[in-house]
C-alpha cells in the first residue's frame, strides 16, 4: 500500500503546478496548436489525454470544435472534467475513462497522443509506437491531422541514460527514424520539434521531483517521508545523472 501512497503523493494529476504532463512551454504549445490548425467545428480526440489541457486549448482555438479525452487515470479524468467545467467547455470537451487502444470512434479531424504510445500493445517500445501511429492514422478522416509526441534519442545513450530511463538502446530511435515510422503508416510530417533542456528542467522541477520534495519539506515527520525521499533521489539521479542530455520528446504534426 505504501508504494501506491507514494505514487499518489507524487502524481502528476494532483500537481496544480503542472499545466500539462509533458515538457512543453507556452510558446511551444502555441506553435503546435497553430500547426494543427483545427477548423471551426473540428472533431478532436486526445488518446491518453491526462487532464486534457492541450485538448482544451485545441478546442478553444476553433469555434464550435469538440473534443474527446480518453484516459484511464481517474484522478486525471476528474481534474479534466473540473477544468472543462471551470472554463465553460463541459459541453464541448468530454472525458472518457477508457484505454486509448480500445477507443472505438473515428473520423476525427485531429487525433492527439502525447507520450502515450505505451497504451498500445507491442513486444517492444518501438512496436508500441508503430501501433500507436497506425491507430492514430485510422482515427482521422482522409486529410485529417495527427499530433504525436514520442521519446527519441538525440545522441547515443550512455549506460547511465539507459539505466535512468529503465530502457534498452533499441526502445527509441532518432527523430528521423520516428518521422520515417510515421510515413510508413501513411502520415507525413508537417512540423517536427523537440522539447529542449529548459522545458525538461522545468517539467522535472515542477513535476514528480519538485512535488515530492515540497511534500517532504512540509511533512518532516510523516511515516512515508523516507520512501518519498528515496523516490525523489532515484528520479533526480535518473534525470540529471542519466538521460538529460541524450533523451527528449519529439512532437510531430502529421497529415494523413
C-alpha positions in Angstrom: 0.0 0.0 0.0 2.8 2.4 0.7 4.0 2.3 -2.9 0.6 3.3 -4.1 0.5 6.1 -1.5 4.0 7.4 -2.6 2.7 7.4 -6.3 -0.3 9.4 -5.2 1.8 11.9 -3.3 4.0 12.4 -6.4 1.3 12.1 -9.1 1.1 14.5 -12.0 -2.7 14.7 -11.9 -2.7 16.1 -8.4 0.0 18.6 -9.1 -1.5 22.0 -9.9 1.9 23.4 -10.8 1.9 21.3 -13.9 0.0 22.7 -16.8 0.4 19.5 -18.8 2.1 16.3 -18.1 4.9 16.7 -20.7 7.9 19.0 -21.1 6.3 21.9 -23.0 6.5 25.6 -22.8 3.6 28.0 -23.6 5.3 29.2 -26.8 6.0 25.7 -27.9 2.4 24.6 -27.2 1.0 27.6 -29.2 3.1 26.6 -32.2 1.8 23.1 -32.0 -1.7 24.3 -31.9 -1.1 26.6 -34.8 0.4 23.8 -36.9 -2.6 21.5 -36.1 -4.8 24.4 -37.2 -8.2 22.8 -36.3 -11.1 24.3 -38.4 -14.3 25.6 -36.9 -16.4 22.6 -35.9 -13.5 20.2 -35.9 -13.8 16.9 -34.0 -10.7 16.2 -32.0 -9.6 13.2 -30.0 -6.8 13.0 -27.4 -5.9 9.4 -26.8 -4.1 9.2 -23.4 -5.2 12.8 -22.7 -4.3 13.1 -19.0 -6.4 16.0 -17.8 -6.6 17.4 -21.3 -5.1 20.8 -21.1 -3.8 20.6 -24.7 -7.1 19.2 -25.9 -9.0 22.0 -24.3 -6.7 24.6 -25.9 -7.1 23.0 -29.3 -10.9 23.1 -28.9 -10.8 26.7 -27.7 -8.8 27.6 -30.8 -11.6 26.6 -33.2 -15.2 27.9 -32.8 -17.6 25.0 -32.4 -14.9 22.4 -32.2 -15.4 19.4 -29.8 -13.0 17.1 -28.1 -12.9 13.6 -26.6 -10.3 13.0 -23.9 -9.6 9.3 -23.5 -7.7 8.5 -20.3 -7.5 5.6 -17.8 -6.3 7.6 -14.7 -9.4 8.5 -12.7 -7.6 11.4 -11.0 -6.6 12.9 -14.3 -10.2 12.4 -15.7 -11.6 14.1 -12.6 -9.2 17.1 -13.0 -10.0 17.4 -16.7 -13.7 17.4 -16.1 -13.3 20.1 -13.4 -11.2 22.3 -15.6 -13.6 21.9 -18.5 -16.4 23.0 -16.3 -14.5 26.0 -15.0 -13.7 27.1 -18.5 -17.2 26.7 -19.9 -16.1 23.8 -22.0 -18.1 21.0 -20.4 -20.5 20.7 -23.4 -17.6 20.7 -25.9 -14.9 18.5 -24.2 -15.9 15.1 -22.9 -13.6 12.8 -20.9 -13.9 9.0 -21.1 -12.2 6.7 -18.6 -11.3 4.2 -21.3 -7.9 2.7 -22.5 -6.7 4.5 -25.5 -6.1 1.3 -27.5 -9.8 0.4 -27.0 -11.3 3.7 -28.1 -13.7 2.8 -31.0 -14.6 6.1 -32.5 -13.1 7.5 -35.7 -13.5 10.1 -38.4 -11.8 12.8 -36.4 -10.3 15.9 -37.9 -7.4 15.7 -35.5 -6.1 12.9 -33.3 -3.6 13.6 -30.5 -1.4 11.4 -28.4 1.5 12.7 -26.4 3.8 10.3 -24.5 1.1 7.6 -24.6 2.4 5.1 -27.1 2.8 2.5 -24.3 -1.1 2.3 -24.2 -0.9 0.3 -27.4 0.3 -3.3 -27.5 3.8 -4.3 -28.6 6.6 -6.5 -27.5 9.0 -3.6 -27.6 8.6 0.2 -27.2 9.1 0.7 -31.0 6.4 -1.8 -31.8 4.0 0.1 -29.5 5.0 3.3 -31.2 4.2 1.8 -34.6 0.9 0.5 -33.4 0.0 3.9 -31.8 0.8 5.7 -35.1 -1.3 3.1 -37.0 -4.2 3.6 -34.7 -4.0 7.4 -34.9 -3.9 7.3 -38.7 -7.0 5.2 -38.6 -8.7 7.5 -36.2 -8.7 10.5 -38.5 -10.6 11.2 -41.7 -8.7 11.4 -45.0 -6.7 14.6 -44.9 -7.0 14.8 -41.2 -4.1 15.6 -38.9 -2.3 13.9 -36.1 -0.3 15.4 -33.2 2.1 12.7 -31.9 4.6 13.0 -29.0 7.2 10.3 -28.5 10.6 9.8 -27.0 13.7 9.9 -29.1 17.5 9.7 -28.6 19.3 12.9 -29.6 22.6 11.2 -29.3 23.9 7.7 -28.5 22.7 6.9 -25.0 25.2 6.1 -22.2 24.7 3.2 -19.8 23.6 5.9 -17.2 21.0 7.2 -19.6 19.6 3.7 -20.2 19.5 3.0 -16.5 17.9 6.3 -15.7 15.1 5.7 -18.1 14.9 2.0 -17.4 15.1 1.3 -21.1 17.1 -0.5 -23.8 19.0 1.2 -26.6 16.6 0.0 -29.3 13.5 1.2 -27.5 13.8 4.6 -29.1 15.2 5.8 -32.4 16.2 9.2 -33.7 13.9 12.0 -34.8 14.4 11.0 -38.5 13.6 7.4 -37.7 10.4 8.5 -35.9 9.4 10.6 -39.0 10.0 7.6 -41.3 8.0 5.3 -39.0 5.1 7.8 -39.3 5.5 7.8 -43.1 5.3 4.0 -43.1 1.7 4.2 -41.9 0.7 7.0 -44.3 1.4 10.0 -42.2 3.5 12.9 -43.5 5.3 15.3 -41.2 4.2 19.0 -41.5 6.2 20.1 -38.4 8.8 18.4 -36.2 10.0 19.9 -32.9 11.6 18.6 -29.8 11.4 19.5 -26.1 14.6 21.4 -25.1 16.5 21.1 -21.9 14.9 24.2 -20.3 11.4 22.6 -20.9 12.6 19.4 -19.4 14.3 21.1 -16.4 11.1 23.0 -15.6 9.0 19.9 -16.1 11.1 17.8 -13.7 11.4 20.6 -11.2 7.7 21.2 -11.1 6.8 17.6 -11.7 7.5 14.5 -9.5 10.9 15.6 -8.3 9.7 19.1 -7.2 6.3 17.9 -5.9 7.8 15.2 -3.9 10.5 17.5 -2.5 7.9 20.1 -1.5 5.8 17.4 0.2 8.8 16.0 2.1 9.7 19.5 3.4 6.1 20.1 4.5 5.8 16.7 6.2 9.1 16.1 8.1 7.5 13.5 10.5 5.3 11.6 8.1 5.9 7.8 8.1 6.3 7.8 4.3 8.8 10.6 4.1 11.8 8.3 3.8 10.2 6.4 0.9 9.2 9.7 -0.9 12.8 11.0 -0.4 14.2 7.8 -1.8 11.9 8.1 -4.9 13.0 11.7 -5.3 16.7 10.7 -5.2 16.2 7.9 -7.7 14.3 10.2 -10.1 16.9 13.0 -9.7 19.8 10.6 -10.4 18.0 9.1 -13.4 17.4 12.5 -14.9 20.3 14.8 -14.0 22.8 11.9 -13.9 21.4 9.9 -16.7 19.2 10.9 -19.7 19.1 14.7 -19.5 21.5 15.3 -22.4 20.6 12.3 -24.7 16.8 11.7 -24.5 13.9 14.0 -25.3 10.4 14.1 -26.5 9.6 14.8 -30.2 6.4 16.5 -31.2 5.2 15.7 -34.8 2.3 17.4 -36.5 1.3 14.9 -39.2 -1.1 14.9 -42.2 -2.9 11.8 -43.3 
